[in-house]
Amino acid sequence: MRVAMIGSGYVGLVSAACFADFGHIVSCVDKDEAKAEALGRGEMPIFEPGLEELVADNAQAGRLSFTTDLVEAVRGADAVFIAVGTPSRRGDGHADLSYVYQAAREIAAALDGYAVVVTKSTVPVGTGDQVERIMRQARPQANFAVVSNPEFLREGAAISDFKRPDRIVIGVEDLQAREVMTELYRPLFLNAPPLLITTRRTAELIKYAGNAFLATKITFINEIADLCEKVGVNVQEVARGIGLDNRIGTKFLHAGPGYGGSCFPKDTLALIKTAKDHGTPMRVIETVVSVNDQRKKAMANKIIAACGGDVSGKTIALLGLTFKPNTDDMREAPSLAIIAALQEAGAKLRVYDPEGMRQAKTLVRDIDYATDAYGCAEGADALVIITEWDIFRALDLARIKQLLKTPLIVDLRNIYRSEEMRRRGFTYVSVGRSA
Ligand SMILES: NC(=O)c1ccc[n+]([C@@H]2O[C@H](COP(=O)([O-])OP(=O)(O)OC[C@H]3O[C@@H](n4cnc5c(N)ncnc54)[C@H](O)[C@@H]3O)[C@@H](O)[C@H]2O)c1
């Protein structure tokens, strides 16, 4: 089948490469000329494990190409995916749909035969109706159907998530469009992932409800962690104890510095806004958002307290900047709020992240960048682990201890054992573990 992917960001690029790998012919469009050109040369705009090879293989096989020319990509396509950004609208938190609507207008103008227009971007319930209206107004005679197919991939594991999804959700009310969608995903059916065919509005809401639920789970265990610290209990044991109950599940129960990233923060805000607009406020999610915001500041205070209540003039080494490992994505990373609060308190910061430093340089000022974890630790008054990259899980602790001015480690991801760290002579502060 022929596929046009509008938007070559995280979701567009990964989806395009995976569809091409299934055997479809995919043209990936981005209006950012520099990005499209770089992709054409085989340079990835993002760090995602396995992506560069997948793109190279499929480009070489002639199944995947990159362009800025939407008209050319849409011509003759069986399916046109909209995978543009839907960031938070400044001021009210509503999803900014201007990129989606602009793409819809451009697609309408370019259609030259029957095509299924698929919204892969995360969009509020009812957006598909609006996309259809916009396209009909622009081209009343055009032959198309608008479908919702939300994406659930996780950054850092995007390719395997796309190829081995827990489920595929397709919101479609048109029989022909349903056939096209089933055909597109057919190569995945060998692994038999549940295919959930719903109405378009249902599919749109499933995406937000899923993300809001996951954000709630994280926030829940973070509050339990705070209590654990006060009552001498280990939150990891509590998480395991409740997670083994199948109704709860063990995932997303890791206490830490709060959720961040390109999805949960904006999607929770957008869901709150949609619910308010419909007169059904979501107080649970409103609380989750506010607890999570406070948590990032609370983590800075935790670091300051570990340093004796004053970090002014002290050098703090930070390991990990991205919102999670295996990505270079810095959008809404907890590290940003922690850095701001520590700088305000007068700390000097030295940081190291395996992939995130290029993006960090555009977002924060006045910090030093190290070339590895050891250079970062050298002479510092404290070492803080913010993101649990694998290379931070097996640090040479004897060397770290020698390099640090004070043997103090604040581990916001609980990747080390308290007892062992104490035995090695560190003052070790973690999350939800009093000992
Ligand atoms: N990043 C994730 O992990 C993830 C996961 C699931 C869903 N989503 C959703 O997918 C959508 C895209 O997210 P992303 O992280 O890939 O965004 P992104 O910002 O990385 O990429 C969006 C791309 O679209 C391009 N673009 C915008 N308008 C265009 C137009 N009219 N024509 C061509 N290109 C255009 C931009 O230049 C940009 O490169 C969002 O709605 C997001 O919520 C993201």
PDBQT file of the ligand as one rigid body, heavy atoms in Angstrom, charges set to zero:
ROOT
HETATM    1  N1  LIG A 501       6.450  11.452  21.277  1.00  0.00    +0.000 N 
HETATM    2  C1  LIG A 501       5.750  10.422  21.718  1.00  0.00    +0.000 C 
HETATM    3  O1  LIG A 501       6.258   9.584  22.461  1.00  0.00    +0.000 OA
HETATM    4  C2  LIG A 501       4.300  10.254  21.340  1.00  0.00    +0.000 A 
HETATM    5  C3  LIG A 501       3.662   9.038  21.615  1.00  0.00    +0.000 A 
HETATM    6  C4  LIG A 501       2.328   8.890  21.243  1.00  0.00    +0.000 A 
HETATM    7  C5  LIG A 501       1.649   9.947  20.641  1.00  0.00    +0.000 A 
HETATM    8  N2  LIG A 501       2.299  11.128  20.409  1.00  0.00    +0.000 N 
HETATM    9  C6  LIG A 501       1.557  12.202  19.736  1.00  0.00    +0.000 C 
HETATM   10  O2  LIG A 501       1.956  12.252  18.362  1.00  0.00    +0.000 OA
HETATM   11  C7  LIG A 501       1.929  13.600  17.887  1.00  0.00    +0.000 C 
HETATM   12  C8  LIG A 501       3.293  13.979  17.322  1.00  0.00    +0.000 C 
HETATM   13  O3  LIG A 501       4.228  13.954  18.399  1.00  0.00    +0.000 OA
HETATM   14  P1  LIG A 501       5.800  14.003  18.141  1.00  0.00    +0.000 P 
HETATM   15  O4  LIG A 501       6.459  13.814  19.457  1.00  0.00    +0.000 OA
HETATM   16  O5  LIG A 501       6.129  13.086  17.013  1.00  0.00    +0.000 OA
HETATM   17  O6  LIG A 501       5.931  15.537  17.642  1.00  0.00    +0.000 OA
HETATM   18  P2  LIG A 501       7.188  16.275  17.024  1.00  0.00    +0.000 P 
HETATM   19  O7  LIG A 501       7.068  17.678  17.454  1.00  0.00    +0.000 OA
HETATM   20  O8  LIG A 501       8.430  15.485  17.323  1.00  0.00    +0.000 OA
HETATM   21  O9  LIG A 501       6.975  16.174  15.435  1.00  0.00    +0.000 OA
HETATM   22  C9  LIG A 501       5.977  16.851  14.722  1.00  0.00    +0.000 C 
HETATM   23  C10 LIG A 501       6.525  17.157  13.330  1.00  0.00    +0.000 C 
HETATM   24  O10 LIG A 501       5.465  17.596  12.484  1.00  0.00    +0.000 OA
HETATM   25  C11 LIG A 501       5.970  18.575  11.592  1.00  0.00    +0.000 C 
HETATM   26  N3  LIG A 501       4.829  19.319  11.017  1.00  0.00    +0.000 N 
HETATM   27  C12 LIG A 501       3.965  20.135  11.649  1.00  0.00    +0.000 A 
HETATM   28  N4  LIG A 501       3.034  20.591  10.782  1.00  0.00    +0.000 NA
HETATM   29  C13 LIG A 501       3.300  20.034   9.581  1.00  0.00    +0.000 A 
HETATM   30  C14 LIG A 501       2.694  20.110   8.296  1.00  0.00    +0.000 A 
HETATM   31  N5  LIG A 501       1.583  20.845   8.058  1.00  0.00    +0.000 N 
HETATM   32  N6  LIG A 501       3.248  19.402   7.287  1.00  0.00    +0.000 NA
HETATM   33  C15 LIG A 501       4.355  18.660   7.497  1.00  0.00    +0.000 A 
HETATM   34  N7  LIG A 501       4.967  18.547   8.685  1.00  0.00    +0.000 NA
HETATM   35  C16 LIG A 501       4.448  19.223   9.722  1.00  0.00    +0.000 A 
HETATM   36  C17 LIG A 501       6.919  19.375  12.452  1.00  0.00    +0.000 C 
HETATM   37  O11 LIG A 501       7.862  20.108  11.679  1.00  0.00    +0.000 OA
HETATM   38  C18 LIG A 501       7.565  18.269  13.308  1.00  0.00    +0.000 C 
HETATM   39  O12 LIG A 501       8.760  17.787  12.702  1.00  0.00    +0.000 OA
HETATM   40  C19 LIG A 501       1.493  14.456  19.078  1.00  0.00    +0.000 C 
HETATM   41  O13 LIG A 501       0.102  14.642  19.003  1.00  0.00    +0.000 OA
HETATM   42  C20 LIG A 501       1.833  13.590  20.269  1.00  0.00    +0.000 C 
HETATM   43  O14 LIG A 501       1.015  13.862  21.380  1.00  0.00    +0.000 OA
HETATM   44  C21 LIG A 501       3.610  11.290  20.732  1.00  0.00    +0.000 A 
ENDROOT
TORSDOF 0
